[in-house]
Each structure stands twice: as structure tokens, then as C-alpha cells.
Amino acid sequence: MATTCEQVEQGKTSWPELVGETGQSAANTIENENRLVDAQIILDGTIIPLIYICDRVLVWVNDNGIVVRTPTIG
């Protein structure tokens, strides 16, 4: 039986095409394209623990709410 991480990673795992989009729009797209992940909008520069979480996608945005990094699982 596949683990949760294996199931999540069978779907899409990165979204480079969302750089330049609004954070909320990107989060919605991510969760629609891989229903097993939770997209979290984070202000660029925020310090977070470097812990790999296989069902999390960080959506890094600037002060204007625009995605500035490729969202990826982790």
C-alpha cells in the first residue's frame, strides 16, 4: 500500500507556470491540480523551519501578493 507521500507525489509536484500570478489564484490552481496537497501562501523572506512536508506546497509571494518562486511540494 502506498504511503501518503507516495500518493501525493504521483500527482503534479511543481508549478513554475504560476510565477507572476497572484498568490490566491496560484493556491487555488495548485489544490485543483493535486487535491492531496495544501497550498500555503507565505510572504517572501519569512523564516520557516526547513522540514519536508510531502503534502504542503509553499506559495512564496511578494508584498503585492504576486508569486515570486516556483511553488513545489515540500
N, CA, C and O atoms as a Tripos MOL2 file, in Angstrom:
@<TRIPOS>MOLECULE
protein
  296   295    74     0     0
PROTEIN
NO_CHARGES

@<TRIPOS>ATOM
      1 N           0.8470   -1.1870    0.0000 N.3       1 MET1
      2 CA          0.0000    0.0000    0.0000 C.3       1 MET1
      3 C           0.8860    1.2420    0.0000 C.2       1 MET1
      4 O           1.8590    1.3090    0.7500 O.2       1 MET1
      5 N           0.5590    2.2090   -0.8230 N.am      2 ALA2
      6 CA          1.3540    3.4370   -0.9480 C.3       2 ALA2
      7 C           1.1700    4.3210    0.2770 C.2       2 ALA2
      8 O           0.0760    4.4260    0.8330 O.2       2 ALA2
      9 N           2.2590    4.9480    0.6820 N.am      3 THR3
     10 CA          2.1700    5.8990    1.7800 C.3       3 THR3
     11 C           1.5220    7.1880    1.2800 C.2       3 THR3
     12 O           1.3690    7.3820    0.0740 O.2       3 THR3
     13 N           1.1450    8.0580    2.1970 N.am      4 THR4
     14 CA          0.5600    9.3380    1.8160 C.3       4 THR4
     15 C           1.5150   10.1200    0.9280 C.2       4 THR4
     16 O           1.0910   10.7230   -0.0580 O.2       4 THR4
     17 N           2.8000   10.1160    1.2650 N.am      5 CYS5
     18 CA          3.7820   10.8480    0.4610 C.3       5 CYS5
     19 C           3.8620   10.2890   -0.9500 C.2       5 CYS5
     20 O           3.9260   11.0530   -1.9130 O.2       5 CYS5
     21 N           3.8600    8.9800   -1.0860 N.am      6 GLU6
     22 CA          3.9090    8.3750   -2.4160 C.3       6 GLU6
     23 C           2.6630    8.7350   -3.2290 C.2       6 GLU6
     24 O           2.7550    8.9750   -4.4330 O.2       6 GLU6
     25 N           1.5080    8.7730   -2.5770 N.am      7 GLN7
     26 CA          0.2710    9.1360   -3.2710 C.3       7 GLN7
     27 C           0.3130   10.5880   -3.7320 C.2       7 GLN7
     28 O          -0.0750   10.8880   -4.8610 O.2       7 GLN7
     29 N           0.7770   11.4860   -2.8770 N.am      8 VAL8
     30 CA          0.8610   12.9060   -3.2110 C.3       8 VAL8
     31 C           1.7900   13.1180   -4.3910 C.2       8 VAL8
     32 O           1.4680   13.8740   -5.3080 O.2       8 VAL8
     33 N           2.9450   12.4550   -4.3760 N.am      9 GLU9
     34 CA          3.9720   12.6720   -5.3850 C.3       9 GLU9
     35 C           3.6510   12.0090   -6.7240 C.2       9 GLU9
     36 O           4.3930   12.1900   -7.6890 O.2       9 GLU9
     37 N           2.5720   11.2540   -6.8000 N.am     10 GLN10
     38 CA          2.1400   10.7020   -8.0750 C.3      10 GLN10
     39 C           1.4440   11.7740   -8.9140 C.2      10 GLN10
     40 O           1.3350   11.6430  -10.1330 O.2      10 GLN10
     41 N           0.9760   12.8300   -8.2560 N.am     11 GLY11
     42 CA          0.3650   13.9490   -8.9680 C.3      11 GLY11
     43 C           1.4180   14.9830   -9.3160 C.2      11 GLY11
     44 O           2.6170   14.7210   -9.2220 O.2      11 GLY11
     45 N           0.9710   16.1380   -9.7090 N.am     12 LYS12
     46 CA          1.8770   17.2360  -10.0600 C.3      12 LYS12
     47 C           2.6160   17.6930   -8.8040 C.2      12 LYS12
     48 O           2.0170   17.7660   -7.7310 O.2      12 LYS12
     49 N           3.9270   18.0050   -8.9230 N.am     13 THR13
     50 CA          4.7270   18.3580   -7.7480 C.3      13 THR13
     51 C           5.3560   19.7510   -7.8110 C.2      13 THR13
     52 O           5.9090   20.2180   -6.8150 O.2      13 THR13
     53 N           5.2810   20.4180   -8.9570 N.am     14 SER14
     54 CA          5.7820   21.7970   -9.0410 C.3      14 SER14
     55 C           4.9810   22.5560  -10.0900 C.2      14 SER14
     56 O           4.4210   21.9670  -11.0140 O.2      14 SER14
     57 N           4.9410   23.8810   -9.9260 N.am     15 TRP15
     58 CA          4.1050   24.7390  -10.7600 C.3      15 TRP15
     59 C           4.8670   25.9890  -11.2020 C.2      15 TRP15
     60 O           4.5260   27.0900  -10.7680 O.2      15 TRP15
     61 N           5.8880   25.8520  -12.0510 N.am     16 PRO16
     62 CA          6.6680   27.0240  -12.4810 C.3      16 PRO16
     63 C           5.8310   28.0370  -13.2550 C.2      16 PRO16
     64 O           6.1500   29.2260  -13.2600 O.2      16 PRO16
     65 N           4.7840   27.5890  -13.8960 N.am     17 GLU17
     66 CA          3.9370   28.4900  -14.6880 C.3      17 GLU17
     67 C           3.1560   29.4870  -13.8350 C.2      17 GLU17
     68 O           2.5550   30.4160  -14.3740 O.2      17 GLU17
     69 N           3.1540   29.3090  -12.5080 N.am     18 LEU18
     70 CA          2.3950   30.2060  -11.6300 C.3      18 LEU18
     71 C           3.1990   31.4030  -11.1320 C.2      18 LEU18
     72 O           2.6370   32.2980  -10.5010 O.2      18 LEU18
     73 N           4.4960   31.4350  -11.4020 N.am     19 VAL19
     74 CA          5.3020   32.6040  -11.0300 C.3      19 VAL19
     75 C           4.7460   33.8080  -11.7920 C.2      19 VAL19
     76 O           4.5960   33.7670  -13.0130 O.2      19 VAL19
     77 N           4.4440   34.8720  -11.0600 N.am     20 GLY20
     78 CA          3.8710   36.0710  -11.6570 C.3      20 GLY20
     79 C           2.3670   36.1810  -11.4560 C.2      20 GLY20
     80 O           1.7890   37.2440  -11.6800 O.2      20 GLY20
     81 N           1.7250   35.0900  -11.0340 N.am     21 GLU21
     82 CA          0.2890   35.0990  -10.7570 C.3      21 GLU21
     83 C           0.0560   35.5860   -9.3210 C.2      21 GLU21
     84 O           1.0050   35.7110   -8.5470 O.2      21 GLU21
     85 N          -1.1880   35.8560   -8.9710 N.am     22 THR22
     86 CA         -1.4890   36.2060   -7.5850 C.3      22 THR22
     87 C          -1.3920   34.9490   -6.7200 C.2      22 THR22
     88 O          -1.6310   33.8370   -7.1910 O.2      22 THR22
     89 N          -1.0450   35.1390   -5.4780 N.am     23 GLY23
     90 CA         -0.8850   34.0060   -4.5690 C.3      23 GLY23
     91 C          -2.1480   33.1990   -4.4030 C.2      23 GLY23
     92 O          -2.0970   31.9690   -4.4020 O.2      23 GLY23
     93 N          -3.2860   33.8630   -4.2620 N.am     24 GLN24
     94 CA         -4.5390   33.1410   -4.0560 C.3      24 GLN24
     95 C          -4.9240   32.3410   -5.2870 C.2      24 GLN24
     96 O          -5.3700   31.1990   -5.1800 O.2      24 GLN24
     97 N          -4.7510   32.9360   -6.4480 N.am     25 SER25
     98 CA         -5.0400   32.2290   -7.6930 C.3      25 SER25
     99 C          -4.1240   31.0130   -7.8320 C.2      25 SER25
    100 O          -4.5710   29.9390   -8.2350 O.2      25 SER25
    101 N          -2.8530   31.1810   -7.5010 N.am     26 ALA26
    102 CA         -1.8930   30.0780   -7.5770 C.3      26 ALA26
    103 C          -2.2770   28.9650   -6.6040 C.2      26 ALA26
    104 O          -2.2510   27.7900   -6.9680 O.2      26 ALA26
    105 N          -2.6300   29.3240   -5.3800 N.am     27 ALA27
    106 CA         -3.0140   28.3270   -4.3830 C.3      27 ALA27
    107 C          -4.2300   27.5310   -4.8570 C.2      27 ALA27
    108 O          -4.2790   26.3110   -4.6950 O.2      27 ALA27
    109 N          -5.1990   28.2160   -5.4360 N.am     28 ASN28
    110 CA         -6.3880   27.5340   -5.9480 C.3      28 ASN28
    111 C          -6.0240   26.5650   -7.0660 C.2      28 ASN28
    112 O          -6.5120   25.4350   -7.0950 O.2      28 ASN28
    113 N          -5.1730   27.0020   -7.9830 N.am     29 THR29
    114 CA         -4.7490   26.1540   -9.1010 C.3      29 THR29
    115 C          -4.0260   24.9170   -8.5860 C.2      29 THR29
    116 O          -4.2990   23.8020   -9.0320 O.2      29 THR29
    117 N          -3.1100   25.1120   -7.6510 N.am     30 ILE30
    118 CA         -2.3300   24.0060   -7.0940 C.3      30 ILE30
    119 C          -3.2450   22.9670   -6.4590 C.2      30 ILE30
    120 O          -3.1100   21.7710   -6.7200 O.2      30 ILE30
    121 N          -4.1740   23.4210   -5.6260 N.am     31 GLU31
    122 CA         -5.0600   22.4900   -4.9350 C.3      31 GLU31
    123 C          -6.0320   21.8070   -5.8940 C.2      31 GLU31
    124 O          -6.4850   20.6970   -5.6170 O.2      31 GLU31
    125 N          -6.3590   22.4460   -7.0120 N.am     32 ASN32
    126 CA         -7.2110   21.8060   -8.0220 C.3      32 ASN32
    127 C          -6.4380   20.7670   -8.8250 C.2      32 ASN32
    128 O          -7.0040   19.7470   -9.2190 O.2      32 ASN32
    129 N          -5.1570   21.0120   -9.0720 N.am     33 GLU33
    130 CA         -4.3540   20.1030   -9.8860 C.3      33 GLU33
    131 C          -3.8030   18.9160   -9.0900 C.2      33 GLU33
    132 O          -3.4930   17.8750   -9.6690 O.2      33 GLU33
    133 N          -3.6810   19.0650   -7.7680 N.am     34 ASN34
    134 CA         -3.2730   17.9560   -6.9070 C.3      34 ASN34
    135 C          -4.0720   18.0880   -5.6160 C.2      34 ASN34
    136 O          -3.6780   18.8110   -4.7000 O.2      34 ASN34
    137 N          -5.1730   17.3980   -5.5570 N.am     35 ARG35
    138 CA         -6.1150   17.5250   -4.4390 C.3      35 ARG35
    139 C          -5.5770   16.9850   -3.1160 C.2      35 ARG35
    140 O          -6.2300   17.1400   -2.0840 O.2      35 ARG35
    141 N          -4.4250   16.3680   -3.1230 N.am     36 LEU36
    142 CA         -3.8370   15.8160   -1.8990 C.3      36 LEU36
    143 C          -2.9060   16.7960   -1.1940 C.2      36 LEU36
    144 O          -2.3620   16.4760   -0.1360 O.2      36 LEU36
    145 N          -2.7130   17.9890   -1.7670 N.am     37 VAL37
    146 CA         -1.8030   18.9610   -1.1490 C.3      37 VAL37
    147 C          -2.5670   20.1380   -0.5600 C.2      37 VAL37
    148 O          -3.7090   20.4200   -0.9220 O.2      37 VAL37
    149 N          -1.8860   20.8160    0.3670 N.am     38 ASP38
    150 CA         -2.3970   22.0340    0.9870 C.3      38 ASP38
    151 C          -1.4500   23.1650    0.5930 C.2      38 ASP38
    152 O          -0.2920   23.1830    1.0100 O.2      38 ASP38
    153 N          -1.9420   24.1060   -0.2090 N.am     39 ALA39
    154 CA         -1.1210   25.2460   -0.6330 C.3      39 ALA39
    155 C          -1.1810   26.3360    0.4350 C.2      39 ALA39
    156 O          -2.2620   26.7380    0.8660 O.2      39 ALA39
    157 N          -0.0240   26.8010    0.8510 N.am     40 GLN40
    158 CA          0.0710   27.8290    1.8890 C.3      40 GLN40
    159 C           0.7840   29.0480    1.3280 C.2      40 GLN40
    160 O           1.9100   28.9470    0.8390 O.2      40 GLN40
    161 N           0.1290   30.1980    1.3980 N.am     41 ILE41
    162 CA          0.7050   31.4440    0.8960 C.3      41 ILE41
    163 C           1.6080   32.0260    1.9790 C.2      41 ILE41
    164 O           1.1800   32.2390    3.1130 O.2      41 ILE41
    165 N           2.8720   32.2810    1.6090 N.am     42 ILE42
    166 CA          3.8830   32.7680    2.5510 C.3      42 ILE42
    167 C           4.5520   34.0060    1.9600 C.2      42 ILE42
    168 O           4.9210   34.0170    0.7860 O.2      42 ILE42
    169 N           4.7050   35.0410    2.7730 N.am     43 LEU43
    170 CA          5.3960   36.2530    2.3410 C.3      43 LEU43
    171 C           6.8800   35.9470    2.1570 C.2      43 LEU43
    172 O           7.5190   35.3980    3.0550 O.2      43 LEU43
    173 N           7.4280   36.3030    0.9910 N.am     44 ASP44
    174 CA          8.8350   36.0580    0.6920 C.3      44 ASP44
    175 C           9.7050   36.6980    1.7760 C.2      44 ASP44
    176 O           9.5030   37.8540    2.1470 O.2      44 ASP44
    177 N          10.6640   35.9370    2.2710 N.am     45 GLY45
    178 CA         11.5340   36.4190    3.3330 C.3      45 GLY45
    179 C          11.1400   35.9010    4.7040 C.2      45 GLY45
    180 O          11.9070   36.0270    5.6580 O.2      45 GLY45
    181 N           9.9460   35.3170    4.8130 N.am     46 THR46
    182 CA          9.5010   34.7430    6.0800 C.3      46 THR46
    183 C          10.3780   33.5360    6.4010 C.2      46 THR46
    184 O          10.6620   32.7120    5.5320 O.2      46 THR46
    185 N          10.7970   33.4440    7.6460 N.am     47 ILE47
    186 CA         11.6310   32.3240    8.0770 C.3      47 ILE47
    187 C          10.7140   31.1840    8.5090 C.2      47 ILE47
    188 O           9.8480   31.3540    9.3680 O.2      47 ILE47
    189 N          10.9190   30.0280    7.9020 N.am     48 ILE48
    190 CA         10.1490   28.8420    8.2710 C.3      48 ILE48
    191 C          11.1230   27.6950    8.4930 C.2      48 ILE48
    192 O          12.2160   27.6970    7.9260 O.2      48 ILE48
    193 N          10.7420   26.7050    9.3150 N.am     49 PRO49
    194 CA         11.6120   25.5460    9.5140 C.3      49 PRO49
    195 C          11.8000   24.7850    8.2050 C.2      49 PRO49
    196 O          10.8530   24.6260    7.4340 O.2      49 PRO49
    197 N          13.0080   24.3180    7.9570 N.am     50 LEU50
    198 CA         13.3060   23.5610    6.7460 C.3      50 LEU50
    199 C          12.9630   22.0940    6.9620 C.2      50 LEU50
    200 O          13.8420   21.2360    7.0470 O.2      50 LEU50
    201 N          11.6700   21.8280    7.0480 N.am     51 ILE51
    202 CA         11.1590   20.4770    7.2490 C.3      51 ILE51
    203 C          10.3730   20.1020    5.9990 C.2      51 ILE51
    204 O           9.4810   20.8350    5.5730 O.2      51 ILE51
    205 N          10.7130   18.9530    5.4150 N.am     52 TYR52
    206 CA          9.9940   18.4930    4.2290 C.3      52 TYR52
    207 C           8.6480   17.9220    4.6630 C.2      52 TYR52
    208 O           8.5870   16.9700    5.4410 O.2      52 TYR52
    209 N           7.5790   18.5100    4.1550 N.am     53 ILE53
    210 CA          6.2260   18.0280    4.4210 C.3      53 ILE53
    211 C           5.6140   17.7060    3.0680 C.2      53 ILE53
    212 O           5.3610   18.6000    2.2600 O.2      53 ILE53
    213 N           5.3800   16.4200    2.8280 N.am     54 CYS54
    214 CA          5.0590   15.9570    1.4790 C.3      54 CYS54
    215 C           3.6890   16.3810    0.9640 C.2      54 CYS54
    216 O           3.4240   16.2450   -0.2300 O.2      54 CYS54
    217 N           2.8190   16.8860    1.8160 N.am     55 ASP55
    218 CA          1.5140   17.3270    1.3140 C.3      55 ASP55
    219 C           1.3410   18.8410    1.4320 C.2      55 ASP55
    220 O           0.2200   19.3490    1.4440 O.2      55 ASP55
    221 N           2.4630   19.5510    1.5190 N.am     56 ARG56
    222 CA          2.4450   21.0120    1.6220 C.3      56 ARG56
    223 C           3.1140   21.6160    0.3920 C.2      56 ARG56
    224 O           4.1300   21.1170   -0.0920 O.2      56 ARG56
    225 N           2.5250   22.6960   -0.0990 N.am     57 VAL57
    226 CA          3.1430   23.4870   -1.1600 C.3      57 VAL57
    227 C           3.2020   24.9240   -0.6670 C.2      57 VAL57
    228 O           2.1690   25.5310   -0.3870 O.2      57 VAL57
    229 N           4.4060   25.4660   -0.5610 N.am     58 LEU58
    230 CA          4.5620   26.8560   -0.1520 C.3      58 LEU58
    231 C           4.4840   27.7410   -1.3910 C.2      58 LEU58
    232 O           5.1780   27.5240   -2.3840 O.2      58 LEU58
    233 N           3.6220   28.7360   -1.2990 N.am     59 VAL59
    234 CA          3.4430   29.6910   -2.3900 C.3      59 VAL59
    235 C           4.0470   31.0120   -1.8950 C.2      59 VAL59
    236 O           3.4160   31.7530   -1.1410 O.2      59 VAL59
    237 N           5.2770   31.2890   -2.3330 N.am     60 TRP60
    238 CA          6.0040   32.4740   -1.8850 C.3      60 TRP60
    239 C           5.5490   33.6900   -2.6890 C.2      60 TRP60
    240 O           5.6260   33.6980   -3.9170 O.2      60 TRP60
    241 N           5.0690   34.7300   -1.9700 N.am     61 VAL61
    242 CA          4.5840   35.9420   -2.6320 C.3      61 VAL61
    243 C           5.3430   37.1670   -2.1390 C.2      61 VAL61
    244 O           5.9050   37.1700   -1.0440 O.2      61 VAL61
    245 N           5.3470   38.2110   -2.9730 N.am     62 ASN62
    246 CA          5.9600   39.4790   -2.5640 C.3      62 ASN62
    247 C           4.9220   40.3380   -1.8370 C.2      62 ASN62
    248 O           3.8100   39.8790   -1.5720 O.2      62 ASN62
    249 N           5.2780   41.5600   -1.5220 N.am     63 ASP63
    250 CA          4.3730   42.4630   -0.7960 C.3      63 ASP63
    251 C           3.0900   42.7590   -1.5610 C.2      63 ASP63
    252 O           2.0960   43.1780   -0.9660 O.2      63 ASP63
    253 N           3.1010   42.5450   -2.8640 N.am     64 ASN64
    254 CA          1.9090   42.7810   -3.6870 C.3      64 ASN64
    255 C           1.0780   41.5150   -3.8810 C.2      64 ASN64
    256 O           0.0830   41.5370   -4.6060 O.2      64 ASN64
    257 N           1.4760   40.4060   -3.2380 N.am     65 GLY65
    258 CA          0.7320   39.1630   -3.3440 C.3      65 GLY65
    259 C           0.9880   38.3850   -4.6160 C.2      65 GLY65
    260 O           0.1880   37.5310   -4.9980 O.2      65 GLY65
    261 N           2.1120   38.6790   -5.2830 N.am     66 ILE66
    262 CA          2.4660   38.0160   -6.5350 C.3      66 ILE66
    263 C           3.4840   36.9040   -6.2610 C.2      66 ILE66
    264 O           4.4410   37.1040   -5.5130 O.2      66 ILE66
    265 N           3.2750   35.7450   -6.8660 N.am     67 VAL67
    266 CA          4.1660   34.5970   -6.6820 C.3      67 VAL67
    267 C           5.5450   34.9280   -7.2500 C.2      67 VAL67
    268 O           5.6680   35.3470   -8.4010 O.2      67 VAL67
    269 N           6.5910   34.7330   -6.4220 N.am     68 VAL68
    270 CA          7.9460   35.0830   -6.8180 C.3      68 VAL68
    271 C           8.8990   33.8880   -6.9390 C.2      68 VAL68
    272 O          10.0280   34.0420   -7.4040 O.2      68 VAL68
    273 N           8.4480   32.7010   -6.5230 N.am     69 ARG69
    274 CA          9.2610   31.4770   -6.6270 C.3      69 ARG69
    275 C           8.3700   30.3470   -7.1530 C.2      69 ARG69
    276 O           7.1520   30.3700   -6.9730 O.2      69 ARG69
    277 N           8.9790   29.3820   -7.7900 N.am     70 THR70
    278 CA          8.2110   28.2320   -8.2630 C.3      70 THR70
    279 C           7.6610   27.4540   -7.0760 C.2      70 THR70
    280 O           8.4340   26.9620   -6.2550 O.2      70 THR70
    281 N           6.3370   27.3330   -6.9690 N.am     71 PRO71
    282 CA          5.7650   26.5180   -5.8930 C.3      71 PRO71
    283 C           6.0900   25.0320   -6.1310 C.2      71 PRO71
    284 O           5.8920   24.5120   -7.2290 O.2      71 PRO71
    285 N           6.5830   24.3710   -5.0980 N.am     72 THR72
    286 CA          6.8960   22.9400   -5.1700 C.3      72 THR72
    287 C           6.4590   22.2620   -3.8900 C.2      72 THR72
    288 O           6.3440   22.9000   -2.8430 O.2      72 THR72
    289 N           6.2200   20.9770   -3.9790 N.am     73 ILE73
    290 CA          5.8620   20.2000   -2.7950 C.3      73 ILE73
    291 C           7.0320   20.1900   -1.8340 C.2      73 ILE73
    292 O           8.1880   20.1000   -2.2470 O.2      73 ILE73
    293 N           6.7270   20.2830   -0.5580 N.am     74 GLY74
    294 CA          7.7650   20.2180    0.4590 C.3      74 GLY74
    295 C           7.4980   21.1730    1.5250 C.2      74 GLY74
    296 O           8.2710   21.2640    2.4800 O.2      74 GLY74
@<TRIPOS>BOND
     1     1     2 1
     2     2     3 1
     3     3     4 2
     4     3     5 am
     5     5     6 1
     6     6     7 1
     7     7     8 2
     8     7     9 am
     9     9    10 1
    10    10    11 1
    11    11    12 2
    12    11    13 am
    13    13    14 1
    14    14    15 1
    15    15    16 2
    16    15    17 am
    17    17    18 1
    18    18    19 1
    19    19    20 2
    20    19    21 am
    21    21    22 1
    22    22    23 1
    23    23    24 2
    24    23    25 am
    25    25    26 1
    26    26    27 1
    27    27    28 2
    28    27    29 am
    29    29    30 1
    30    30    31 1
    31    31    32 2
    32    31    33 am
    33    33    34 1
    34    34    35 1
    35    35    36 2
    36    35    37 am
    37    37    38 1
    38    38    39 1
    39    39    40 2
    40    39    41 am
    41    41    42 1
    42    42    43 1
    43    43    44 2
    44    43    45 am
    45    45    46 1
    46    46    47 1
    47    47    48 2
    48    47    49 am
    49    49    50 1
    50    50    51 1
    51    51    52 2
    52    51    53 am
    53    53    54 1
    54    54    55 1
    55    55    56 2
    56    55    57 am
    57    57    58 1
    58    58    59 1
    59    59    60 2
    60    59    61 am
    61    61    62 1
    62    62    63 1
    63    63    64 2
    64    63    65 am
    65    65    66 1
    66    66    67 1
    67    67    68 2
    68    67    69 am
    69    69    70 1
    70    70    71 1
    71    71    72 2
    72    71    73 am
    73    73    74 1
    74    74    75 1
    75    75    76 2
    76    75    77 am
    77    77    78 1
    78    78    79 1
    79    79    80 2
    80    79    81 am
    81    81    82 1
    82    82    83 1
    83    83    84 2
    84    83    85 am
    85    85    86 1
    86    86    87 1
    87    87    88 2
    88    87    89 am
    89    89    90 1
    90    90    91 1
    91    91    92 2
    92    91    93 am
    93    93    94 1
    94    94    95 1
    95    95    96 2
    96    95    97 am
    97    97    98 1
    98    98    99 1
    99    99   100 2
   100    99   101 am
   101   101   102 1
   102   102   103 1
   103   103   104 2
   104   103   105 am
   105   105   106 1
   106   106   107 1
   107   107   108 2
   108   107   109 am
   109   109   110 1
   110   110   111 1
   111   111   112 2
   112   111   113 am
   113   113   114 1
   114   114   115 1
   115   115   116 2
   116   115   117 am
   117   117   118 1
   118   118   119 1
   119   119   120 2
   120   119   121 am
   121   121   122 1
   122   122   123 1
   123   123   124 2
   124   123   125 am
   125   125   126 1
   126   126   127 1
   127   127   128 2
   128   127   129 am
   129   129   130 1
   130   130   131 1
   131   131   132 2
   132   131   133 am
   133   133   134 1
   134   134   135 1
   135   135   136 2
   136   135   137 am
   137   137   138 1
   138   138   139 1
   139   139   140 2
   140   139   141 am
   141   141   142 1
   142   142   143 1
   143   143   144 2
   144   143   145 am
   145   145   146 1
   146   146   147 1
   147   147   148 2
   148   147   149 am
   149   149   150 1
   150   150   151 1
   151   151   152 2
   152   151   153 am
   153   153   154 1
   154   154   155 1
   155   155   156 2
   156   155   157 am
   157   157   158 1
   158   158   159 1
   159   159   160 2
   160   159   161 am
   161   161   162 1
   162   162   163 1
   163   163   164 2
   164   163   165 am
   165   165   166 1
   166   166   167 1
   167   167   168 2
   168   167   169 am
   169   169   170 1
   170   170   171 1
   171   171   172 2
   172   171   173 am
   173   173   174 1
   174   174   175 1
   175   175   176 2
   176   175   177 am
   177   177   178 1
   178   178   179 1
   179   179   180 2
   180   179   181 am
   181   181   182 1
   182   182   183 1
   183   183   184 2
   184   183   185 am
   185   185   186 1
   186   186   187 1
   187   187   188 2
   188   187   189 am
   189   189   190 1
   190   190   191 1
   191   191   192 2
   192   191   193 am
   193   193   194 1
   194   194   195 1
   195   195   196 2
   196   195   197 am
   197   197   198 1
   198   198   199 1
   199   199   200 2
   200   199   201 am
   201   201   202 1
   202   202   203 1
   203   203   204 2
   204   203   205 am
   205   205   206 1
   206   206   207 1
   207   207   208 2
   208   207   209 am
   209   209   210 1
   210   210   211 1
   211   211   212 2
   212   211   213 am
   213   213   214 1
   214   214   215 1
   215   215   216 2
   216   215   217 am
   217   217   218 1
   218   218   219 1
   219   219   220 2
   220   219   221 am
   221   221   222 1
   222   222   223 1
   223   223   224 2
   224   223   225 am
   225   225   226 1
   226   226   227 1
   227   227   228 2
   228   227   229 am
   229   229   230 1
   230   230   231 1
   231   231   232 2
   232   231   233 am
   233   233   234 1
   234   234   235 1
   235   235   236 2
   236   235   237 am
   237   237   238 1
   238   238   239 1
   239   239   240 2
   240   239   241 am
   241   241   242 1
   242   242   243 1
   243   243   244 2
   244   243   245 am
   245   245   246 1
   246   246   247 1
   247   247   248 2
   248   247   249 am
   249   249   250 1
   250   250   251 1
   251   251   252 2
   252   251   253 am
   253   253   254 1
   254   254   255 1
   255   255   256 2
   256   255   257 am
   257   257   258 1
   258   258   259 1
   259   259   260 2
   260   259   261 am
   261   261   262 1
   262   262   263 1
   263   263   264 2
   264   263   265 am
   265   265   266 1
   266   266   267 1
   267   267   268 2
   268   267   269 am
   269   269   270 1
   270   270   271 1
   271   271   272 2
   272   271   273 am
   273   273   274 1
   274   274   275 1
   275   275   276 2
   276   275   277 am
   277   277   278 1
   278   278   279 1
   279   279   280 2
   280   279   281 am
   281   281   282 1
   282   282   283 1
   283   283   284 2
   284   283   285 am
   285   285   286 1
   286   286   287 1
   287   287   288 2
   288   287   289 am
   289   289   290 1
   290   290   291 1
   291   291   292 2
   292   291   293 am
   293   293   294 1
   294   294   295 1
   295   295   296 2
@<TRIPOS>SUBSTRUCTURE
     1 MET1         2 RESIDUE 1 A MET
     2 ALA2         6 RESIDUE 1 A ALA
     3 THR3        10 RESIDUE 1 A THR
     4 THR4        14 RESIDUE 1 A THR
     5 CYS5        18 RESIDUE 1 A CYS
     6 GLU6        22 RESIDUE 1 A GLU
     7 GLN7        26 RESIDUE 1 A GLN
     8 VAL8        30 RESIDUE 1 A VAL
     9 GLU9        34 RESIDUE 1 A GLU
    10 GLN10       38 RESIDUE 1 A GLN
    11 GLY11       42 RESIDUE 1 A GLY
    12 LYS12       46 RESIDUE 1 A LYS
    13 THR13       50 RESIDUE 1 A THR
    14 SER14       54 RESIDUE 1 A SER
    15 TRP15       58 RESIDUE 1 A TRP
    16 PRO16       62 RESIDUE 1 A PRO
    17 GLU17       66 RESIDUE 1 A GLU
    18 LEU18       70 RESIDUE 1 A LEU
    19 VAL19       74 RESIDUE 1 A VAL
    20 GLY20       78 RESIDUE 1 A GLY
    21 GLU21       82 RESIDUE 1 A GLU
    22 THR22       86 RESIDUE 1 A THR
    23 GLY23       90 RESIDUE 1 A GLY
    24 GLN24       94 RESIDUE 1 A GLN
    25 SER25       98 RESIDUE 1 A SER
    26 ALA26      102 RESIDUE 1 A ALA
    27 ALA27      106 RESIDUE 1 A ALA
    28 ASN28      110 RESIDUE 1 A ASN
    29 THR29      114 RESIDUE 1 A THR
    30 ILE30      118 RESIDUE 1 A ILE
    31 GLU31      122 RESIDUE 1 A GLU
    32 ASN32      126 RESIDUE 1 A ASN
    33 GLU33      130 RESIDUE 1 A GLU
    34 ASN34      134 RESIDUE 1 A ASN
    35 ARG35      138 RESIDUE 1 A ARG
    36 LEU36      142 RESIDUE 1 A LEU
    37 VAL37      146 RESIDUE 1 A VAL
    38 ASP38      150 RESIDUE 1 A ASP
    39 ALA39      154 RESIDUE 1 A ALA
    40 GLN40      158 RESIDUE 1 A GLN
    41 ILE41      162 RESIDUE 1 A ILE
    42 ILE42      166 RESIDUE 1 A ILE
    43 LEU43      170 RESIDUE 1 A LEU
    44 ASP44      174 RESIDUE 1 A ASP
    45 GLY45      178 RESIDUE 1 A GLY
    46 THR46      182 RESIDUE 1 A THR
    47 ILE47      186 RESIDUE 1 A ILE
    48 ILE48      190 RESIDUE 1 A ILE
    49 PRO49      194 RESIDUE 1 A PRO
    50 LEU50      198 RESIDUE 1 A LEU
    51 ILE51      202 RESIDUE 1 A ILE
    52 TYR52      206 RESIDUE 1 A TYR
    53 ILE53      210 RESIDUE 1 A ILE
    54 CYS54      214 RESIDUE 1 A CYS
    55 ASP55      218 RESIDUE 1 A ASP
    56 ARG56      222 RESIDUE 1 A ARG
    57 VAL57      226 RESIDUE 1 A VAL
    58 LEU58      230 RESIDUE 1 A LEU
    59 VAL59      234 RESIDUE 1 A VAL
    60 TRP60      238 RESIDUE 1 A TRP
    61 VAL61      242 RESIDUE 1 A VAL
    62 ASN62      246 RESIDUE 1 A ASN
    63 ASP63      250 RESIDUE 1 A ASP
    64 ASN64      254 RESIDUE 1 A ASN
    65 GLY65      258 RESIDUE 1 A GLY
    66 ILE66      262 RESIDUE 1 A ILE
    67 VAL67      266 RESIDUE 1 A VAL
    68 VAL68      270 RESIDUE 1 A VAL
    69 ARG69      274 RESIDUE 1 A ARG
    70 THR70      278 RESIDUE 1 A THR
    71 PRO71      282 RESIDUE 1 A PRO
    72 THR72      286 RESIDUE 1 A THR
    73 ILE73      290 RESIDUE 1 A ILE
    74 GLY74      294 RESIDUE 1 A GLY
